[in-house]
Amino acid sequence: MDRNKGMAQSQQAYENSSSFFQNRACEHFPCHKGVEEASFNCLFCYCPLYALGPHCGGNYRYNRKGVKDCTGCVLLHDGDGGAALVKARFKMLVDLARLPEGEAGASTAS
């Protein structure tokens, strides 16, 4: 199969997906190397797993200043599987954001 035909089929498969989004107008597109342009997913432009630190499951490193660097990670950008990865770690994200016991919250929304 030639490259253009494969790209067209990939794009068509993602066209109606709520777990796939692409912003080719972005000045950084594609922001990570190693993913076919046709299947590059921008849905998680800012990674919701970043705050999990070493428990995110992605390909990251820490720079000299101790800041997490995810430029080598394509976990959430290759196709439409990113939503499943976030869902699998969602409890960890909830626990991270949970109000500490005994602290009053700014909002009481349920």
N, C-alpha and C positions, 0 to 999 in steps of 0.2 A: 504494500500500500504506500502511495507516495505521501510525503509529509503534509502537503496542503489538504489532501483528502482526509487524512487522519485528524488534523486540526479541526476541520469543519465538523466531523463527526463528534469529536470531543466537545466542541462548543455547543452543538445541538443537544447533546445529552445533558448539559448543565443548564441550558436555557431556561427551563421551567423549575429549577431547583431552588428551594428556599434556603439551602445550605451552601449556595455558591454565588459569588458576586465578583465581578471583575471591573476594575477602574483603569482602563488603558490610558486615560488622560492624565493619570497621576504622574508627576515628575519622577517618581522613584520606581515606576512599574518596569519590570518586575523587581521588587526590592530584595529578593533572595535568589541566589543562583542555584541551579540544579533542578528546576521544575520546568516542564514544557510550557511555553507561553499560553497555549490554548487551555491548559488545565490549571493555570495559576489562579488561586483563589485569594481574593482580597477581603473576604468576609471578616476575618479576624486581623485587620490591619494592625491593631494594637492587641497583642496577645493577652487573653484573659487568664492564661496560665502563668504569666510572668511572675506574679506575686508568690507563686508556690516555690520559688527558688529552685533548689535541687530536686524537688518532687514533681516538676512539670512534665518530665518524660521526654523533653526535647534535646536537641543537640546545641548546647550552650557552653559558654566558658565564662570565667570571671576575669575581668581585666586587672591591670596593676592596681587600680583604685578600689577593687573589690566590687565593681558594678557588673551585674549580669549582662553578657553580650550574646544576643541571640541571632546574630547575622548569619550563622552557619545552620540555622534551623529552618526546615521546610515543613515541619510536622503539620501545621494548620493551613499550609498554602498549596499542598499538592492534591488537587481534586476537591471533592466535597466530603471527605472523611473527617474534617476538623471538628464539626459539630459533635460527632460521636466521641471524639477524644475529650472535648470540654465536658460533655455530659458524664463521661466516666470519672472525671475528677471534680465534678460539681460539688459533692459533699465536702471535699477538702477546701474549696473556695468559700462555701457557706461557713464552715468552721472558722476560716481565717477572718471573715468579715463579721462574725457573730459578736454582738455586744457582750463585753465581759460581765459575768454574773454580778449583780448588785449595782451596776451602773444604770442610771436613767438615760433613756434615749431621747434624742431631739424630736423624734416622731414616733407615734404609737400606731402607725399603719399596720394592719394585719395582713 
